[in-house]
Amino acid sequence: MRMSPSTRTALLAVGLLQTSLQTSCLGTPTPLAPGFAGSVGWPYHGVQTGAVELPPSGPGFVRYRKVDGFNWGQPGLVQAVQAAARHVQEALPGGGPLVVGDLSARYGGRVSRHASHRSERDVDLLWYITTPDGAAIDNAHFVQVGADGLGREPDSGSYVRLDVAREWLLIKSLLGSQNIDVQWLFASRSVEALIVDYALARDEDPDLIWRAENVLQEPAESLPHDDHLHLRIACSPEASAQGCEAGGPYWSWLPALPIQVQPPEVQPAELQAFDGTELEGSDLLELL
């Protein structure tokens, strides 16, 4: 079966675009992607431009990794994390800082230790913790927390408790941020239950609790996230128009996305015919 020239051109464009996403940072506009900028692609298959670096420390936060860390993110995400950490410190002073794990590499793409974190919509946030009797302490580890809220520090073996009050305040700040829209807050079901029960007991805004219940999820195809909170932000309408691919749900309370231009419909037989097809020079010139 012979493929139509228009379909062949469209498929070549898709292939070249995928190659560009895999091999470059898209830092400079190209004929293939002149409008791509910011978070480009998916969290597990993407890149980024215009990133800023999270400082080593600041009001209410500190970076987890002193070396070999991935500390770059989109300006809105970095600002939101800083603002939320500062808010927790000011509202509940006396506790340890928010310990911020990996964001992304400066230009995105594959990073060690993670399957995602590639298009800078992801950041790991270690738990706020206390002693078992409630005294706030610094957290230096990814501490696994159980259904009773208790965990053990890897080095000393000492028991610690999830600081649910500060954790809820952090989540509340992130959900109300003007800099980002939250798509997911990955956490184990046990931790989610502790946080939601705390919010209900405090008679927090029902709409806010409902949003928290939606975004707080234990991921189905990875570790349960019982040792940290994984924040993933949604693609804004502007970011979507510049190459950000959401994946997963886009919540009803978020701003409406622009209408997407649909790619040309390709029949399965044409895809099979395209496999291994050699393109002639005239086809390449037509595309470029």
Buried (B, 14 or more C-beta within 10 A) or exposed (E): EEBEEEBBBBBBBEEBBEEBBEEBBBBEEEEBBEEBBBBBBBBBBBBBBEBBEBEEEBEBBBBBBEEEBBBBBBEBBBBBBBBBBBBBBEEBEEBBBBBBBBBBBBBBBEBEEBEBBBBBBBBBBBBBBBEEEEEBBEBBBBBBBBEEBBBBBEEEEEEBBBBBBBBBBBBBBBBBBEBBBBBBBBBBBBBBBBBBEBBEEEEBEEEBBEBBBBBBBBBEEEEBBBBBBBBBBBBBBEBBBBBBBBBEEBEEEBEEBEEEEEEEEBEEEBEEBBEEEEBEEEBEEBBE
